[in-house]
Amino acid sequence: MPKPRIALTNPHDLSADFLSLTPVQKIGVAIQELLIEKGIIAPDELSQSINLIDMITPAQGSRVVARAWVDASFKERLLTDAVAACLEVEIDIRPIHLIVIENTSQIHNVIVCTLCSCYPRMLLGLPPDWYKSSAYRARVIHEPRTVLQEFGTHLKGHTQITVHDSTADMRYMVLPIRPVNTDNMKEDELAELVTRDCMIGVKIPQLPSDFSAV
């Protein structure tokens, strides 16, 4: 479980920590203090919200993917209206507008945010450091096949790679291809095969090395 972050509710009392922040982080703290001062939010509310976000793991998204793998009608609804479909499995991602895109044998989808790190945190938890890096954000647009190979994902030459650029108003999640020889696996077992990187699109779900189809 990710270590919860501590909201800086008084930078004057945490001067050493405050001075070590980046300019952008200092702006964030200043805005936070102004909202608290004006009574728009309470310090406890802010801390609770931060801790809640930090406790979300990719298991949320994995559960959605596994349901789509076993339930064709749910999959159709997920691809049509992802927000409503997530509510069906008691995951509320509102007010984010989410689009789920399906990988096929012909098309492989990859997610990026070229401006910052827009990302469906309510489903996937905190974004990994590499997702926020300038190298990934630039290179995956111009050389996606090479980037995928660096993640250990080697696609067939005829497979088209489509890169989707997330924004503050639009987030994406990949619905990966269900691995073969998993017909007898239960939904919760399938969910364990789906990692965060699979739902970003840089990896493909794999069966455990000791797996044997019955």
C-alpha positions, 0 to 999 in steps of 0.5 A: 500500500502506498505511504500516505502523503501528509498535507502541509496545512501550515508551511510556516510550522514546516519551514524546512519541508516547505523550503525543500519543495519545488516551485510548483509544489509551493504554489500548491501549498499556497493555494491549499492554505488560501482555501483553508483560510477562506473556509472553503475546505477544512484541514481534516477534509484535505488530509482525508481526501489525500489519504483516500487517493493514496490508498487506491490501488490498480486492483480497482481497474483490474476488477473492471477488466476482469468483469469485462472479460467474463461478461460480454454485455458489461464489456459493451457497456464499459466501452460505451459509457465507462463511468456508468459501467464502473458504477455497476461494480461500485466504483465511482470515478465521477466527475472524471470522463473516462474512455476505455479502449480495447486492444485487439489482435490488430490494434494495440493501445497505449496511454500517455499525458504529454502535458503533465500526468493526467491519469485515471487515479480512481481506477489505477492509483497513483501514476508511476514515475516513468509515466510522468517523465518527460522521456516517456511523454515525448518518446511514446508519441514518436517511437511507441514500438521502441518504447514498448519493447523497452518494457518487454512488450514485443508486438507483431509487425502488422499490429497497429499501435495507437497512442491516446493523449489524456487531458484534464477533461479526458482520461483513458484506460486500456482493456487488454486482450484476455490471455489464452488458456484462461477459460476455467479461471474465475473472475478474481483469478483473472483480475490478478493477471491485470497489472497497472502497466497492462491498463496503461498499455505498455505491457500485456497480461501474462499467465504465471510461469507455473500455470497449467491449463486444466 
